[in-house]
């Protein structure tokens, strides 16, 4: 949870500097690195590092993906797109 808090705290400023798409791809990289780190962790400490990496990715993605969707969706369906994204995240 600490990783997600830190990721969401700085993702807004970072997205303004590097762009939304690049930051979403960075969050995907964090998800992947964290998953591999946890999968092959030889100790609890390494497992926790993987969890922090995934948490950072979650924080960034939770902040930036809805923003990106709202900026790119057509006006007619913008609300539906955001509602579906929120429903899928909550249901998952």
Order of alpha helices (4+ residues) and beta strands (2+ residues): alpha-alpha-alpha-alpha
